[in-house]
Amino acid sequence: MPRVVIFLDLDDTILQTAPKCPPGEPLAPAAFNRAGEVLSFMTRAQQRLLNFWWEQGIVIPVTGRTDSALERVAISFHSWRITHHGAVIRQPDGTLPIWWTNEMQPILAAARSLLEDYWNRLSAEAAREGYRISRHEVDACLTYLSVKADDDGVTLARLAARLQREGLPAELALHWNGNNMALTVRGAQKHDAVRRVTGELRREGPIVTLGAGDSLTDLPFMCVCDFALTPRDSQIQRQTWSEYWL
């Protein structure tokens, strides 16, 4: 029998902040901040779906979260883990595979100066424009830049439009969904990681893969999988399915 492997985006797919949860529905804590305060929750439907997947297959997170942020998610993952928007791939024992050093690290190293330039530029105007910017690294490799704002999405929409108008270097890609934005490195994205891990798992026997995600930037990794699933009222539904709704 082939094994079922679920490549699962986390935020806004299987968990979300309280304002995004259905009103009046019982919720379970799902993710915490560094102080231990609950930030995100799971609905009953999400809990049941995740429990079903645990019973039937292998669940692999595919997330923009860093490794430390993934540790603050109240879900225990036992197989491979894909973090940093796909730039970091960890084996079930938590180590980086040898091929990550040989294949992914050079890609990140080649794009570092470009990310540094954006870091300097965006940091200089962050306070004035109303957003916060962070940089993330693993093993001395700059993996991506994240940008967040506290408004209803207007600030990052304006910033995304400007960056797209100016044109990004071919080596970089823009992830933007609501109040979260990231500048990532092409060749070290979610779909690259899913394709690589899928190849490793197939060495152990046949598999059937399912990709679950909510944002347009999840679509590339979902398309790598045999089947795809997206939550109701996700960015994918709103921006690609809406013309077919009755």
Secondary structure, DSSP 4 states (H G I P E B T S, - for coil): -PEEEEEE--BTTTBEEGGGSPTT--EEEEEE-TTS-EEEEEEHHHHHHHHHHHHHEEEEEB-SS-HHHHHTBS----S-EEEGGGTEEE-TTSPPPHHIIIIIHHHHHHHHHHHHHHHHHHHHHHHHHT-EEEEEEETTEEEEEEEE-SSSSHHHHHHHHHHHHH---TTEEEEEETTEEEEEETTSSHHHHHHHHHHHHHTTS-EEEEEE--SGGGHHHHHHSSEEE--TT-HHIIIIIGGG--
